[in-house]
Structure formats: structure tokens, C-alpha cells
């Protein structure tokens, strides 16, 4: 596209886009003031678009059209796998099975078995829910920082991409929710930068290639705002500038891109970037002194990135990304609160079940479950989240656990905590990511060390134990031993079962290996793959300790001391089963005890292990990692 064309598009869309986003934000705020009416409206709307569908009529669910109050008593709680027969049928009909709105594309997300899921993206869901949610979030960004639309180079959007689609299901595109190409109609996502050269389909599909193009176009411009979903994207942006600095300087000086003529030479920008690179250690504000805002996930395990973000974007304001996944939006930011956001009561019909209820077992058994509505939850408590979406996926239990932080004007404010049934457990201790994170934070704080990224995995031994790799400013074996003792002690405080197993000798002490800053970041970035770069999530909990061989600063010939002084025994991958989550609003956690022969979403209890039962690999499996959201993602 000619330069004047994309700039003209930007100018034409700027004012309408601002108006649309602020209107969507106003509608969101009105719903938050009257959540009861919003939830009733959403339920009526979803019943209206689904009641005449083939599935609803065959199951008798259409009786709810006359009496919406029967919705929870007539329709069962389901997992994604329970919808597979209807989804398979709908791939051929392209609508009319789960809802009466046409399926425009299938959204691709990770599946428990490794087979990508197919989430129906219907016209009604697009126009009534998904696009308004995005606009409401951008309305908050624009209200707080109007400078992000000061000029055509002011915003770098990495939340969404435009990529040609090559995967189809019976002629319908199968793609990630973050891919906003092709546009479906004039009401589809169409920000001012939609035609910009760093955003259009001409950019490379690889993460590194696309990031290089973005940087090349915007270096030397007054960039005010960088949007992202995952904080790791912002870290990798800085790292890519460092890695390809000389190439960027050359392209700027010669007016080229990838060695080909692109624009007029920019000697001023080239000299500035040279001076930044000469520092060795530099931030993104050194590259772009004009930066005033960034956004991404900032709660749950993403919170571990905050110190890195403060170093990469010092003094820059931050706003959270919405709590969402491919299956739907859970929360939308309305202010700069980083740890909690209001339930998006206008996005779905939400139900809750206390987290201590074994919901998976009840759903598998077909047992009716009493759910709570938004006005029945309590601040400070954790809940399973069940949501009914306008795309036909009704009463969907995603497996996500949310904590209600407070209630404002009747609307719960919440944040993602972890995945249900996702933990590590050798002997029934079931330690969660949240517990390990808390123990690491407290243990490090007690030694005056700032908490950074970490990875934790189970290690078989006599007895078994857990290994943690943790980033610190100055790694060392003395610090390893001090942190091992401190974190193990704190984990005993937060998990009484872990403490019991440690006291009885059935678990060995947790071991910490310190690694240089950015070592885990580099390892995590190396796991990105083409096609999932935007949705990629850092996973603190791992199904095994393979990461120990891949992180810089840890080598297999210098293993963590085992509790018995014998060499570490690697976890046998064959004993682990992976529980891969619904994409949640924020990232998450590690594993449940599953049977390799069970269907992916069926929880199979391991043999009972008592205080007198010896723990051996034959008695229990090592749970695997699952990461959501999420964000609920």
C-alpha cells in the first residue's frame, strides 16, 4: 500500500475510532452500575440466538425461551470436549447447530490432547460481544492516554496481527483470535493503524521477523504506546533491538528494509540508535524517549515480569490487558488497577462455584451442581468460573479459578488465580503455582533478594523433591543453599500437606538454583513457535525438569545437590500427563493426577496414598503443566 494511502486511512479512522471506543466504554460502565440488568439482558440474548438451533431443540433446551429462569436447571454444565459432536457437525453446516448465527471462522487454541480446539466465531458473537469488548478496553486506554493517537506512528499494537490464513475447516478459516485478518465486515476490528506497514499482511509471519519490521518502521518516530498481551513480548522487543542493532542502524542509514530500498535514509535516527546501543545496557525509553504507556497482562504469574518491565520501560505508565481467552472475555479494565478488574457482566452469562467444590468429579458424574450468580459471590473467596457465550458454548466450565477481590456497585472485581486440578503432587501435597510463587517471594524477601522469573518442576529421587530455577542479580551456590532453605520453609507455611510430607521424610527439601537475570526469559522466548507468538505464555510450572538443561547458567554436569547427595534422577516423561488449558485471561499453573488412558477432560483419581504408603513411581504419576490467561486465558 502506498504511504499516502495508509496515512489517509489513519486520518479517516482516527476520530470515528475514538468515538466508538469511548461509547463502548460508556456502555461497559453502565452495565457495571447495573449488573443485574446486564446479566438478564445477556441471558435473554443468548437464549434468543440459540433456542431454535438444532442442538437446543433436540435436547429440549428451547423451553427456556418462554422461561429464562429455567436456564440453569435445564442445561447442564459442560466442558469443551462435551461439545465436540456438535462442533464437528457445525463445521459442515457452518451454523445452526449450537446457535442460529453463521460461523464466520473457527478460532484456534491449544487442546488437552495437542489437537487444536475449534471455537465457533459467529457473526452475532463478533458484533455483539467480542468487538465491543476490545473497543471498551481501548476506550479506557484512550481516556487515560489520548496521546496514543497523536499521529500515525504513536501506537505500536502487538495485541493483534494480520496474517494470511492457510488452515481451513471445510472451507472456513481456522486461526488464532489475535489474527484480525481478513476483515469480516465494516464493523469488524478496524483501528486507525489497520493498514499501517508494520501491521499489514506484508510483515513476516515469524515472531522475530515481524518484530524487526515493527521496530524498523518506528525507530526515529515519537512512539508513545506499546500494547501487548504477554509481558514477554515487551521484553523480547528490547532484546531484539540489542541483537539486531547493527542491522537496524544500517537500514536506517541506507533507507532499506531487509537490505531492500524502503524509505529515505534517516541519519538522525541512525545516530541516535548507535548512541543507545553504545551504552550496552539500555531500555526501550532510551530507544523511544517519547514512550508514555504500555499495556499487557500484569497479574497472576505475569506479575513476575514487573521488575523486568520496570527496567525495560522505566517511568512509563502501565495499564492492564483484559482478562480473556479464546473462549470469551471475563474482565475488562476500566482504570489503572493492575491486580483486579471488573467482571465483564455484558460479555457472557456468568456462574460461580466455590473452588473447594470438586466440580470436575461432579460434572463427570453428571451430578447437578448448584451455582452462584454474580451477586452471590464473596470478596476474598476463590471460585470456579462457568460462562455462557453468544457463540453457542453454554455453561462452559473452563477449569479456571478466579478470586473475587472486592465488590463495587454490585459488580465483582476479580483476577485469575490458577487452573482447577493443576498442581504438582508426589504424595498428595498438591502444591499450586500460587503457593510456590508466594513461598519464593517471601523466601527471597527475607534474604533481601528481589523476585524475578522462576521455573519449578518435580524431581524423582529417594525421596522425591522439587527443583526451582530462579533469576537473581548475582547467582551463587551460597545463595542457592540459603534460598533453598528459605523457600522450602515458606512453602511449609503455605501448604500444610507439603509440611506434613516434609516432616515425615516422604518429600525431600525443595532445591533452588539461581541463574543470571534474563536466563529464564531467554529460555522461555526460545520456546516461541511460528503461529503462536502473540498467544505465547510463560509457564512457571513445568511437567518435568527438562528446563534445567536448557537455561543458561545451568548445566547437566553441575546438578542441584539431591537431598541424599546422590545424582539427580530425571523425571521419566512417560509417567507425566499434560493438562493443557483453555487460554485464560492470565497465565497459570501446573497439574492434576490423570490417567494416560482417560479421555482428556476426565479426572481419574490416583490410588489412595496414606501416611504409611511408600511413594514409588508405580503408585502415582507426576502431574503436568497447564497454563491459562487468560490471562482467561
C-alpha positions in Angstrom: 0.0 0.0 0.0 1.3 3.5 -0.9 2.4 5.5 2.1 -0.2 8.2 1.5 -2.9 5.5 1.4 -2.2 4.1 4.9 -1.8 7.5 6.3 -5.1 8.6 4.8 -6.8 5.5 6.3 -5.3 6.5 9.7 -6.6 10.0 9.4 -10.1 8.9 8.3 -10.4 6.3 11.1 -8.9 8.3 14.0 -12.0 10.3 15.1 -14.6 7.6 14.5 -12.4 5.0 16.3 -12.1 7.3 19.4 -15.9 7.8 19.4 -16.6 4.1 19.0 -14.2 3.2 21.8 -15.5 5.8 24.3 -19.1 4.8 23.5 -18.2 1.1 24.2 -16.5 2.1 27.4 -19.6 4.1 28.5 -21.8 1.1 27.8 -19.5 -1.1 29.9 -19.6 1.4 32.8 -23.4 1.5 32.6 -23.5 -2.3 32.8 -21.1 -2.3 35.8 -23.5 0.1 37.6 -26.5 -2.2 37.0 -25.0 -5.7 36.7 -28.3 -7.5 37.3 -29.9 -5.9 34.2 -26.8 -6.6 32.2 -26.8 -10.3 33.1 -30.5 -10.7 32.4 -30.1 -9.0 29.0 -27.2 -11.2 28.1 -29.1 -14.4 29.0 -32.1 -13.4 27.1 -30.0 -12.5 24.1 -28.1 -15.8 24.1 -31.3 -17.9 24.5 -32.8 -15.9 21.7 -30.0 -16.7 19.3 -29.7 -20.3 20.3 -33.3 -21.6 21.1 -34.1 -22.5 17.5 -30.8 -24.3 16.9 -30.7 -28.0 16.1 -29.0 -28.9 19.3 -31.2 -26.9 21.6 -34.4 -28.2 20.0 -33.2 -31.8 20.1 -32.3 -31.5 23.8 -35.4 -29.6 24.7 -33.4 -26.5 25.8 -35.7 -24.2 23.8 -38.2 -24.3 26.7 -36.0 -21.6 28.2 -37.2 -19.2 25.6 -40.5 -18.9 27.4 -38.9 -19.1 30.9 -35.2 -18.0 31.1 -35.3 -18.7 34.8 -35.1 -22.4 34.0 -31.8 -22.0 32.1 -29.6 -23.4 35.0 -31.9 -26.2 35.8 -32.4 -27.4 32.2 -28.9 -27.0 30.6 -26.0 -29.0 32.1 -22.6 -27.7 32.9 -20.2 -28.9 30.2 -16.5 -29.0 29.3 -15.2 -28.1 25.9 -14.8 -31.8 25.0 -18.5 -32.3 25.6 -19.3 -30.0 22.7 -17.1 -31.9 20.2 -20.0 -33.8 18.5 -21.9 -30.5 17.9 -18.8 -28.7 16.9 -17.9 -31.4 14.3 -21.5 -31.2 12.9 -21.3 -27.4 12.8 -18.0 -27.5 10.8 -20.2 -28.9 8.0 -23.3 -26.8 8.4 -21.4 -23.6 9.2 -24.1 -22.6 11.7 -27.4 -23.6 13.0 -26.3 -26.4 15.3 -25.2 -24.6 18.6 -26.6 -21.2 17.6 -28.5 -19.7 14.7 -25.8 -17.3 13.8 -23.4 -18.2 10.9 -19.9 -19.4 11.8 -17.5 -17.0 10.1 -14.3 -18.7 11.2 -13.1 -21.2 13.8 -10.8 -19.9 16.5 -7.7 -22.0 17.2 -6.4 -22.6 20.7 -4.5 -25.3 22.4 -6.2 -28.6 23.2 -5.5 -31.0 26.0 -4.6 -33.8 23.6 -2.4 -31.5 21.5 -5.2 -31.2 18.9 -6.1 -27.5 18.4 -9.6 -26.6 19.6 -12.2 -25.1 17.3 -14.2 -22.4 19.0 -17.0 -21.1 16.8 -16.7 -17.4 15.9 -20.2 -16.4 14.9 -21.4 -13.2 13.4 -23.6 -12.5 16.4 -20.7 -13.1 18.9 -18.4 -10.9 16.8 -20.7 -7.9 16.6 -22.5 -8.1 19.9 -19.6 -9.1 22.2 -16.0 -9.5 21.0 -15.6 -6.3 19.1 -17.4 -4.1 21.7 -15.1 -5.7 24.4 -12.0 -4.7 22.5 -13.3 -1.2 21.9 -14.3 -0.7 25.6 -10.7 -1.6 26.6 -9.2 0.8 24.1 -11.7 3.4 25.4 -10.0 3.1 28.8 -6.6 3.4 27.2 -7.6 6.5 25.2 -9.3 8.2 28.1 -6.1 7.9 30.2 -3.7 8.5 27.4 -5.1 10.3 24.4 -1.6 10.8 23.0 -1.6 7.2 21.7 -3.5 8.6 18.7 -1.5 11.8 18.4 -0.1 10.8 15.0 0.1 7.8 12.7 3.3 6.5 14.4 2.2 7.0 18.0 1.0 3.4 18.7 2.6 0.0 18.3 -0.1 -2.6 18.6 1.3 -6.2 19.2 -2.0 -7.5 20.7 -3.4 -8.3 17.3 -1.9 -9.2 14.0 -2.8 -9.5 10.3 -1.7 -12.8 8.8 -2.8 -14.7 5.8 -4.7 -17.9 6.9 -3.7 -21.3 5.4 -5.6 -23.6 7.7 -9.3 -24.3 6.9 -12.1 -26.5 8.3 -14.4 -27.4 5.4 -13.6 -24.0 3.7 -13.8 -21.9 6.8 -10.7 -20.2 8.3 -9.1 -21.8 11.4 -7.0 -19.2 13.1 -6.0 -17.6 16.4 -8.2 -15.0 18.0 -5.3 -12.5 17.8 -5.3 -12.7 14.0 -7.7 -9.9 12.8 -7.4 -10.8 9.1 -9.3 -10.9 6.9 -11.9 -8.3 8.0 -15.4 -9.8 8.0 -17.4 -6.6 7.5 -17.2 -2.8 8.2 -18.0 -3.4 11.9 -15.1 -5.7 12.4 -11.9 -4.6 14.2 -10.6 -1.6 12.2 -8.2 0.6 14.2 -6.5 3.6 12.5 -3.3 1.6 12.2 -5.0 -1.4 10.4 -3.4 -0.5 7.1 0.0 0.6 8.6 3.0 -1.0 7.0 4.1 -2.6 10.3 0.7 -4.1 10.9 -0.5 -5.3 7.5 -0.1 -8.8 5.9 3.2 -7.9 4.3 5.1 -8.2 7.6 6.8 -11.6 8.2 4.9 -14.3 9.9 7.7 -15.2 12.3 7.9 -13.5 15.7 11.4 -12.2 15.2 10.8 -11.1 11.6 7.5 -9.3 12.5 9.1 -7.6 15.5 12.1 -6.4 13.4 9.7 -4.9 10.8 7.8 -3.1 13.6 11.0 -1.7 15.1 12.4 -0.6 11.7 9.3 1.3 10.8 9.0 3.1 14.2 12.6 3.8 15.3 13.1 7.5 15.0 9.4 8.3 15.4 7.7 9.7 18.5 6.3 6.3 19.7 4.0 6.9 22.7 2.4 3.5 23.4 3.2 -0.2 23.0 0.4 -2.6 23.5 0.9 -6.3 24.2 -0.9 -9.3 25.7 2.0 -11.1 27.3 4.7 -9.1 29.1 7.4 -11.3 27.5 6.6 -9.6 24.2 7.8 -6.3 25.6 11.0 -7.9 27.0 11.7 -9.6 23.6 11.2 -6.2 21.8 14.1 -4.8 23.7 16.2 -7.9 23.2 15.6 -7.8 19.5 16.8 -4.2 19.3 20.0 -5.3 21.1 20.5 -8.4 18.9 19.9 -6.7 15.6 21.1 -3.2 16.4 23.8 -3.0 13.8 21.3 -4.2 11.1 18.8 -1.6 12.2 21.4 1.2 12.1 22.4 0.2 8.6 18.8 0.0 7.4 18.1 3.4 8.9 21.2 5.0 7.4 20.7 3.5 3.9 16.9 3.8 3.8 16.5 0.0 3.4 14.5 -2.8 5.0 16.0 -6.3 4.9 18.6 -4.9 2.5 16.0 -3.6 0.0 15.1 0.0 -0.7 12.3 1.2 1.6 12.4 4.8 2.6 14.5 7.9 2.6 17.7 7.5 4.7 17.4 8.7 8.3 20.8 9.7 9.5 19.5 11.3 12.7 17.6 8.1 13.7 20.7 6.0 12.9 23.0 8.1 15.0 20.5 8.1 17.9 20.2 4.3 17.8 24.0 4.0 17.6 24.4 6.1 20.8 21.8 3.9 22.5 23.5 0.7 21.5 26.9 2.0 22.7 25.5 2.0 26.2 25.4 -1.7 26.3 22.6 -1.8 28.9 19.7 0.3 27.6 15.9 0.5 27.9 13.1 1.0 25.4 12.8 4.5 26.7 16.4 5.1 25.5 15.3 3.9 22.1 12.0 5.9 22.3 12.2 8.8 24.8 8.6 9.6 23.8 7.1 6.5 25.4 4.4 7.2 27.9 2.3 4.0 28.2 2.4 0.2 27.8 -0.2 -2.5 28.4 -0.2 -6.2 28.9 -1.2 -8.9 31.4 0.1 -7.8 34.8 -1.5 -10.2 37.3 -1.1 -13.8 38.3 2.2 -15.3 37.1 2.6 -12.3 34.7 3.3 -10.3 37.8 6.7 -11.9 38.0 7.7 -9.8 35.0 7.1 -6.5 36.7 10.7 -5.9 37.8 11.8 -6.7 34.2 9.2 -4.4 32.8 10.2 -1.6 35.1 13.8 -2.0 33.9 12.9 -2.1 30.2 10.3 0.6 30.5 11.4 2.8 33.4 9.0 5.6 34.3 6.4 4.5 31.7 2.8 4.3 32.8 1.1 0.9 32.5 -2.5 -0.4 32.1 -3.7 -4.0 32.2 -4.9 -6.1 29.3 -8.4 -7.6 29.6 -8.9 -10.9 31.3 -9.8 -13.1 28.3 -9.2 -16.2 26.3 -10.2 -17.7 23.0 -13.5 -18.9 24.6 -14.5 -15.4 25.9 -13.9 -12.3 27.8 -14.0 -12.4 31.6 -13.0 -8.9 32.7 -12.2 -5.5 31.0 -10.1 -2.8 32.6 -11.8 0.5 33.4 -8.9 2.1 35.3 -5.2 1.6 36.1 -5.8 -1.2 38.7 -3.2 -3.8 37.9 -4.3 -6.7 40.1 -8.1 -6.8 39.6 -10.6 -5.9 37.0 -14.4 -5.8 37.0 -16.4 -8.8 35.8 -17.5 -8.1 32.2 -21.2 -8.6 33.0 -22.2 -7.5 29.5 -20.0 -10.2 27.8 -21.4 -13.5 28.9 -23.8 -15.1 31.5 -21.5 -15.9 34.4 -21.9 -18.5 37.1 -19.6 -19.4 40.0 -19.0 -22.5 42.2 -16.8 -22.3 45.3 -13.3 -23.5 44.5 -13.3 -26.2 47.2 -16.1 -28.0 45.5 -14.8 -30.9 43.4 -16.5 -29.6 40.3 -14.7 -31.9 37.8 -15.9 -35.0 39.6 -19.5 -33.8 39.8 -19.5 -32.8 36.1 -18.0 -36.2 35.1 -20.7 -38.0 37.1 -23.5 -35.9 35.7 -24.4 -34.7 39.2 -26.4 -31.4 39.2 -24.3 -28.6 40.7 -25.7 -25.5 42.5 -24.1 -22.4 41.1 -23.9 -18.9 42.4 -24.7 -15.8 40.4 -22.5 -12.6 40.3 -24.4 -11.1 43.3 -23.8 -14.2 45.5 -20.0 -14.3 45.5 -18.0 -13.0 48.4 -14.8 -10.9 48.4 -11.7 -12.9 49.4 -13.0 -16.2 48.1 -12.0 -18.3 45.1 -14.4 -19.7 42.6 -14.7 -21.9 39.6 -15.9 -19.9 36.6 -18.7 -21.1 34.3 -19.7 -18.9 31.4 -22.3 -19.0 28.6 -21.2 -17.2 25.4 -23.1 -15.8 22.5 -21.4 -18.3 20.2 -23.4 -21.3 21.4 -21.0 -22.6 24.0 -23.3 -22.7 27.0 -22.4 -23.2 30.7 -18.8 -23.9 29.7 -16.6 -24.8 32.6 -13.1 -23.7 31.5 -11.3 -25.0 34.6 -10.2 -21.5 35.6 -10.2 -20.4 39.2 -10.8 -16.7 40.0 -10.5 -14.8 43.2 -13.1 -12.1 44.0 -11.1 -9.2 45.4 -13.9 -6.8 46.1 -17.4 -5.8 45.0 -18.1 -2.3 43.6 -21.7 -1.2 42.9 -22.7 -4.8 43.0 -20.2 -6.0 40.4 -17.4 -8.3 41.5 -13.8 -7.3 40.7 -11.6 -10.4 40.3 -8.4 -11.9 39.0 -7.3 -15.2 37.7 -5.6 -17.4 40.3 -4.9 -20.8 38.8 -6.4 -23.8 36.9 -8.5 -26.3 38.7 -6.8 -29.6 39.3 -3.5 -28.1 38.2 -0.7 -28.8 40.7 2.4 -30.9 41.3 1.9 -33.8 43.7 4.2 -36.6 44.6 2.5 -37.7 47.8 -0.8 -35.8 47.9 0.7 -32.4 48.7 -0.8 -30.8 45.6 1.3 -27.6 45.6 0.0 -24.9 43.2 1.8 -22.3 41.3 0.3 -19.6 43.5 1.7 -21.3 46.6 5.2 -21.7 45.1 5.1 -18.1 43.9 4.2 -16.9 47.4 6.9 -19.0 49.0 9.5 -17.8 46.6 8.5 -14.1 47.1 8.6 -14.5 50.9 11.8 -16.5 50.9 13.6 -14.0 48.7 12.3 -11.0 50.5 13.6 -12.5 53.8 17.1 -12.5 52.2 16.7 -9.1 50.6 16.5 -10.5 47.1 14.0 -9.2 44.5 11.7 -11.8 43.0 12.1 -12.5 39.3 11.0 -15.2 36.9 11.3 -18.8 38.0 10.5 -22.3 36.8 9.6 -25.2 39.1 9.5 -28.9 38.3 9.3 -32.3 40.1 12.4 -34.4 40.5 12.3 -38.1 41.3 14.7 -39.2 44.0 14.8 -41.1 47.3 12.8 -39.2 48.4 11.4 -37.0 45.6 11.6 -33.3 45.8 11.1 -30.1 43.7 13.6 -28.0 41.8 13.3 -24.3 41.2 15.4 -22.2 38.8 15.2 -18.6 39.8 16.6 -15.4 38.3 18.7 -13.2 40.6 21.1 -10.4 40.1 24.2 -12.3 41.3 23.8 -16.2 41.2 25.9 -18.3 43.5 26.0 -21.6 45.3 25.8 -20.0 48.8 22.7 -18.1 47.7 21.3 -21.4 46.3 21.5 -23.0 49.7 20.1 -20.0 51.6 17.2 -19.7 49.2 16.5 -23.4 49.2 16.1 -23.4 52.9 14.1 -20.2 53.0 11.7 -21.1 50.2 11.2 -24.7 51.5 10.4 -23.2 54.9 7.9 -20.8 53.4 6.3 -23.5 51.3 5.7 -25.5 54.5 3.9 -22.5 55.9 1.6 -22.0 53.0 0.8 -25.7 52.3 0.2 -27.9 55.4 0.3 -31.1 53.3 3.7 -30.2 52.0 4.9 -29.5 55.6 3.5 -32.9 56.7 5.3 -34.8 53.9 8.5 -32.9 54.6 8.2 -33.7 58.4 7.7 -37.4 57.7 10.5 -37.6 55.2 8.3 -38.5 52.2 9.5 -35.4 50.4 13.0 -34.0 50.3 13.7 -30.3 50.7 13.0 -28.1 47.7 16.1 -27.0 45.9 16.7 -23.6 44.3 19.3 -23.0 41.6 19.9 -19.3 41.0 20.6 -18.2 37.4 21.5 -14.8 35.8 18.9 -12.3 35.1 17.2 -12.8 31.8 18.3 -16.5 31.6 14.8 -17.8 32.1 13.5 -15.0 29.8 15.8 -16.2 27.1 14.8 -19.8 27.6 11.1 -19.0 27.5 11.5 -16.9 24.4 13.2 -19.8 22.7 10.1 -21.8 23.1 8.0 -19.5 20.9 6.8 -21.0 17.7 5.5 -19.6 14.4 1.8 -19.1 14.7 1.5 -18.7 18.4 3.9 -15.8 19.2 1.0 -13.4 20.2 -0.7 -16.0 22.4 2.5 -17.5 23.8 2.6 -17.7 27.6 5.4 -18.0 30.1 4.9 -21.1 32.3 6.4 -21.1 35.8 5.2 -24.6 36.5 6.7 -27.3 34.3 5.8 -31.0 34.0 9.4 -32.1 34.5 12.9 -30.7 35.0 13.9 -30.6 31.3 14.2 -26.9 31.6 17.3 -27.3 33.8 19.3 -28.4 30.8 18.1 -25.5 28.6 18.5 -22.5 30.9 21.8 -20.5 30.5 23.8 -20.9 33.7 22.6 -24.4 34.5 24.5 -27.4 33.1 23.8 -31.0 33.4 27.2 -31.7 34.8 26.6 -29.4 37.8 23.3 -30.7 39.1 21.4 -29.4 42.1 22.5 -31.3 45.1 20.0 -34.0 45.8 18.7 -34.5 49.4 20.6 -37.7 49.7 23.8 -36.5 48.0 23.2 -38.8 45.0 23.0 -37.6 41.4 19.7 -36.2 40.3 17.4 -38.7 38.7 15.5 -37.2 35.7 11.7 -37.4 35.7 10.5 -40.1 33.3 8.4 -38.2 30.8 6.3 -41.3 30.2 4.8 -41.0 33.7 3.6 -37.5 33.2 0.4 -36.4 31.5 -0.1 -32.9 30.2 -3.2 -30.9 31.0 -3.2 -28.0 28.5 -5.7 -25.3 29.5 -8.2 -23.1 27.9 -6.4 -19.9 27.1 -7.2 -17.8 30.1 -7.1 -14.2 30.9 -3.9 -14.5 32.6 -1.2 -17.2 32.7 -1.1 -20.2 35.3 -0.2 -23.4 36.8 0.7 -27.0 37.0 -1.1 -30.3 37.2 -3.6 -32.9 38.1 -3.2 -36.6 38.5 -4.5 -38.0 35.3 -4.7 -41.4 33.6 -3.0 -41.6 30.2 -5.8 -43.7 29.0 -8.6 -41.5 30.2 -10.3 -39.0 27.9 -8.5 -35.7 28.1 -11.0 -33.9 30.3 -11.8 -36.8 32.7 -10.1 -36.6 36.1 -9.0 -40.0 37.3 -8.2 -40.3 40.9 -4.8 -41.9 41.6 -4.6 -44.8 44.1 -5.1 -43.6 47.6 -1.8 -42.7 49.3 -1.8 -42.7 53.1 0.8 -41.6 55.6 2.1 -45.2 55.7 2.2 -45.8 52.0 5.6 -45.7 50.4 5.8 -43.5 47.4 7.1 -45.0 44.2 6.7 -44.1 40.6 4.4 -47.0 40.2 1.9 -45.5 42.6 1.5 -42.0 41.3 2.0 -40.0 38.1 3.7 -36.7 38.1 1.2 -34.0 37.1 2.0 -31.8 34.2 1.8 -28.2 33.5 -1.2 -26.2 32.4 -1.2 -22.6 31.6 -4.2 -20.3 31.0 -5.0 -16.4 30.6 -6.4 -15.6 30.2 -4.9 -14.3 31.1 -8.7 -16.3 30.8 -7.0 -17.5 29.2 
